[in-house]
Amino acid sequence: EYRRQRQMCIRDRGMIALIAANKEQFRQAFLQIRPSVVMLDIMLGDEDVLPVIDFLVGEGCKCPVFFLSGSDQAVLRAVSERARANGLMIVGAFEKKGEGVTRLMQKVEKYILH
C-alpha cells in the first residue's frame, strides 16, 4: 500500500511517521504528538481533506504541510490554495505517481533536517 511505502521511506530517514486512515485518527494523532511536518492525502480514506484543513487552522497549525494526491495537479492546486488562504503553510503538493514521492521526501528532509 502507498501509505506504508511512504511510512517506510520516512522511517528509513530516521523520522517517525504515523498513518491515519481517516480524519478522526488524524485529529487524535495530531493532538497527541504535534508533528513537525504534516503530509496529507487529499482523499483521507473515503473522506475529503477539507474538514482536516479546517481542523488544522482551528488548532493554529504552524508546521509545514504537504499534500499528496492521485488526482491531477489542478485538484492539488485548488486544495493548496484554499489551505493557504486559511493560513496554513503549504510547502508542497505532489502526485502519488512517478517522481512525486522522491520529490516529496527531498522537500520533507529540507524542512526537518535543515
N, C-alpha and C positions, 0 to 999 in steps of 0.2 A: 504494500500500500504506500501511496505517495507520502502520507504524513509520517510514517515510520522511517522512510528514507531520509526525509528532512531531519527527523529527530536524531538518527544515527550520524548524519553529516554534522550536525551541531555538536553532538557528544564527542565525535572524533576530534573536534577542535577544542575540547576541554571545557565546553559550556554546558549548562543544564537546560534541558528542553522539556516542557510539559505540553501534552497534547490535550486539547479539549474537543470533544465530539459535538458539543452544542453550546449555545450561549450561556446556559446556566453553569456548566462546567468551566467555561471561560471566566465567568464572573468570580466563581469561587477561587480558581487558581490565581487570578489577578489580585484579588484581595488578600490572599494568603502570602504571596511572595513579592508583590510589587516589582515586576520584572524590569530589567534594564532595557529590553527591546521587546516589542510585540510583533509577531508575524501572524497575519490573519488571512485565511482563505475567504474570499468574498462570499462564498457559499459555505457557511459553517454547518456541516451536516446537511439537513434539508431546510435550514433556516437562512434568512437573509442577514447580512452583516450590519445592516443599518441600525438595529437596536444595540448592537455591540459598540458601534461608533458613539451612539448617544450615551451609553454607559461610560465609556472612556472619557468623554467630555465631562460628564457629571462627576467623575472621580478626579478630575483635574489632571489627567494623564499628561506627563511632560516628556516621556521617553519616546525614542524613535519608533515609528510604526511602519511596517512593511505590509503591503497587500500582495496576495497571490491569487491567481485565477486560471481556470481552464478556459475562460471566456476570452474574447478578443480584447485588444488594447483599449478600444473605445469604452468598454464597460469598466475596466480598471481606472481609466482617466476620470470617468464620471464619479465613481466611488471615492477616488482620491481627492477630487475637487470638493466634494461635499464634506469630507472629513477635514480637509484644510480650512474650509470656510468656517468650520465649527471649532477651530483652534488646535487641532491635533497636528503633531509634527510628522507628516507623511514624508518619508525619505526614499521610498521606492515602491514601485508596483511592477510585479513580474508575472510572466506567464509560467505555468507549471511545466510546459514542454520545452524541449530544446535546451538552450543555454540559460534559461531563466533561473534554474536552481543554482548554477555556478555563479552567475552574476549576483544573485541574492546573497549567497554565503560570503562573497567577497565584500559586499557592502555591509553586511552584518558585522563581519570582522573589523571593518573600519570603525564602526561605531562602538564596538565593545573593547577592542584591543588597543585602540589608539587614543 
